[in-house]
Amino acid sequence: MSKVRILVLTSSTGGGHNARAVAFAEWCFQLYRHDVDVQIEQMLEKSSVINRSGVNLYNWIQRRSPWMHKVFYSVIEGLSFLNRRSVVFGRAFYLQVLEEYRPHLVLSVHDCLNRGYFQLARKVLGADQVRCATYCGEFSGGWGYSRNWIEPSVDLHFSRTPTARDFAVKNGIPVERARVRGYLMRPRAHLEHFTGDSRLHYREKELGLRRDLFTVFLATGTNGANNHLALLPTLVAHADKCQAVIVCGRDQDTYNDLIHWRASHPEFNCYIEGYSEVMHLLMQACDVIVTRGGTTTCAKALSFECPIIFNAFGGIMPQERLTWKFFRNGSDSPKIETVDEFRAIIDRWLADPKSYAKAKKAFLDLRYVEDPTRVIEELVELANEVAGLKLQRQKFPPEEPATTHPFFEI
């Protein structure tokens, strides 16, 4: 049976790129079932030793020494010159994928997988036999917005915000091919919303926390970069007024340490989890999230109305700076580099709830509502310009709720 074939290029530098790749694949199945075939490739890791080493170094820097990424970022920007017309490192593997899968659309969700990759796809498959698109998750432009995102020959370039779109156009993306589509979260995140007091009920019954305490979400990305143990004493000092939800990503050592820490602090209410598949639920149950400037986490926080305190301990990576800049300029979201700065914010908010309410209102003023299926339809239609199939789109939300959980309402 003929299908629309879409190749998604991603890499595990952080967790956001993969999260968007997975979200896209799940949406395609949600809306088109078996008519759209999505193949996700970890193109950097699988294509060459050099690329794989770069990914590993990036993740080490993110966990251990974010300040070093300024140098690393400058080096990586050189790929924009190496890959101006074709792929240099990992070319053989990419060629093999193209020739075996023969996609109708190549979709890049990673900055290093645009330039050269689109040109090579057209050369191998034929310019009239493949379309190319980019989904860039950055919130704003400037230092930290990689020039590798900018491939002027792209058929469609999607940005998360108008600010980022304008920067992309300024740097070479044709305006008629530039569109703004914000969240790109998995379908379940759009279905599972708390209603009324259900967020408090979830906090109590599912997380084992109190309904009436200010709840701080100490978060991290997939790689587990965090400063949880440094921040917790500030919260413990207010154990009668606040509590915490803590996730550790794929950092088993931190998880083990926190389990031991919790046993030693029975006076403090906290819920601890390793890698979480329900970040969208945890955010809804919390009053504020402390996180580095990962675009996926911050987009979810905005969607689920959970104000952000940006964790900049050890420095802030260039890409993270783009996210913080967007929220700083738009809502004056705070950034902390020391425990004392964190303590000052928590002390002020707990002593004067009106100051927290003011900060939350400014944060919520940045929110926007969009149809999550729109970007999926546009990308599938772009692929279908080549495939030429008659696709039947499913209804969303579905007639029957995706979950029967009593907390949620479609």
Number of C-alpha atoms within 10 A of each C-alpha: 4 11 17 24 23 27 22 27 26 26 26 21 21 21 19 21 24 22 19 23 27 19 18 25 19 18 21 25 16 19 22 20 15 15 19 20 17 22 16 18 18 15 22 26 20 14 18 16 13 12 18 19 12 16 18 14 15 20 21 16 17 24 17 12 17 21 17 16 21 16 9 15 17 13 10 14 17 12 19 20 12 14 20 16 14 17 22 13 17 18 15 12 14 21 17 11 15 17 12 8 13 18 27 26 29 26 28 27 26 26 25 25 24 29 27 22 25 27 21 20 26 17 13 14 15 12 13 10 18 26 25 26 24 27 26 27 26 27 26 26 23 14 12 19 24 19 21 21 24 23 26 17 17 20 19 23 29 22 25 21 20 16 15 23 25 18 17 26 17 12 15 13 22 17 14 10 15 20 18 18 22 24 24 26 22 20 20 15 17 16 17 20 18 20 13 10 11 16 21 21 18 20 23 15 12 10 16 13 21 17 16 12 16 19 24 22 24 24 26 28 24 21 19 24 25 26 20 17 13 10 17 19 13 17 21 17 13 15 17 13 15 20 24 25 22 24 27 27 21 17 19 13 10 20 20 12 11 20 13 11 13 15 10 10 12 9 11 20 20 20 17 17 13 18 19 19 8 11 16 21 18 23 26 23 25 24 18 22 26 25 23 28 28 23 24 22 23 23 21 19 23 21 22 22 21 24 26 26 22 26 26 22 17 16 18 24 23 20 23 22 26 24 23 28 19 20 25 16 9 14 18 14 19 18 22 19 14 14 15 12 13 20 18 12 16 18 15 13 17 15 12 11 12 12 13 19 12 11 18 19 13 17 22 17 12 14 13 10 8 10 12 18 18 11 21 20 16 12 23 20 17 19 26 22 16 17 19 13 14 10 17 10 14 13 11 14 15 12 8 9 13 15 13 9 9 10 17 17 14 15
